[in-house]
């Protein structure tokens, strides 16, 4: 399976590649310059591909970066232009090209592993904190993943909006209050749509939480990132009620990495590298403190697993 560049493919092949890339690009509303930025390459390269004016065969990493930027599997395009390539080779090239996030796996693979670790005698609470707005395409992906998890495993969801209620008319920072409100609206809509997708006996497995404070001068800075990220804390529960700090918690970041639009799960705790274990544990303790009332007051065997008011947090009636 050679990865040598070789001769330029036929005009028919290059036309099919160009039409396919252009179709997915326009479908997502990207200009050629937008796609070039997301794929971290020159606009000239994108233009040459779409206009079929290349003078040489594209290297695999170029196709992989374009596919990642468009949220597509690169394998078909690679095979189309003559590269016999395995998934392992694609992953290796992706890592060398910084397409994938370090210490990460595809989110659906993580959720399959999580569901497989649960049983009638081992349940889990998954706390997801939304730090940024939710795009339409991203919303469908999140809803599908969470709906499948709740339906098929012994798992409860705590969906968290980290921004306190702010009266825009009373706030001295109208722009920031509007930002809070827009994310809150996105998360509420996602939660309601998620509940619609669940059977009646699973609807109580979802809770939506807001900070109980309502001070107009309480501010959280906007999230700055190249990814659409959600911070996630998993707490496993045993039938005997015991907890082991090192085995019963997981902390991670679930996000869509930009510019490649790859939906990934990045492990924070337990640490991947032993040398990072202390920092990893410290970060977990910070998040346990932040979500303390939600985690400690969760009763996995009760029909309604939380009370409405939990000190610093308030459960939104759904």
Secondary structure, DSSP 8 states (H G I E B T S, - for coil): ------S---HHHHHHHHHHHHHHHHHTT--HHHHHHHHTS-HHHHHHHHTT--SS---HHHHHHHHHHTT--SHHHHHHTT----HHHHHHHHHHTT-S-TTEEEHHHHHHHHHHT-BTTEEEEEEEEE-S---HHHHHHHHHHHHHHHHHSSEEEEEEE-S----TTT-S-HHHHHHHHHHHHHHHHHHHHHHHHS-GGGGGGEEEEEES---TT--------SEEEEEEEEEEEETT----TTTSEEEEEEEEETTTTEEEEEEEES-SSGGGHHHHHHHHHHHHHHTHHHHHT--TTSSS-S-SEETTEEEE--
